[in-house]
Amino acid sequence: MDKPSFNDLKNSLTVITGGAGIIGKAIAMGLASIGGRTIILDIDLGAAQAVAEEVGKLTGAFSMGVQADVLNKSSLLAAREIIHRDAGKINFLINGAGGNAPKGTTKIEEILPHQASDLDGSFFGLELESLERIFDLNYFGTIIPTMVFATDMVEAGKGAILNISSLSAFHPLTKIPAYSAAKAAINNFTEWLAVHMAKTGVRVNAIAPGFFLTKQNRFLLIDEQTGTLLPRGEKIMAGTPMGRFGTPDELAGPVAFLLSDMARYINGTVMLVDGGYNAYSGV
């Protein structure tokens, strides 16, 4: 039996949707550091190219920025043509596009009796268009890229798809109903697709990050003026046994493991990366 290693990831080609974001960039850096080639796919071409350039400069590995809208199949098919032309066939897909939005977030955590006459900051004041956008971006923004980019793997009879779920998929967090529901749907889709593809040689798993500071959630956790924790951030710290937010580079190891042959019998699993938050009862 060969010694465990990431050697099988060397020279492999991974498409990372939402790759210009904080988490996408960290994952690309991690894969590039072990010799993997990466496609930074993002709706913002300039941002994608900037991340790809940085990844290549710091690691010496091939990385290329490509523009695409994860909710537009034609856009994704055009991106696939560019990838095939300039980089070759796709070995792995990481569905990293997603996020939340302020207008799909309630201002209050729960409705108290004295607030019954003013419900604008509650569930009843949520903007429907934002709810739809959040669900589309997270759920269909995972399904549609998989339809386009996973065909290379099925044809090759090997590969892996990794979806980005969330801690909130297991226990919905207050204030973010659409995001929590969409990520729960990602968990369900991950399991469904894992079964659907099991005999093709393509594995499907997900990681569920806990609290990592990103552009999408910073406004909920950190006071922009003082940089101190907001009450919600303080509650998160109290519920996280490790007592800190995660750093994006801490996702690189779990990602590499789940893509690699070391995880070749892991299929349909959602791995929590949350500092123990989900395991803690609060007592």
Summary of the structure (lengths in Angstrom):
residues: 283
radius of gyration: 19.2
end to end distance: 43.9
largest distance: 67.7
contacts: 966
relative contact order: 0.14
helix: 49%
strand: 15%
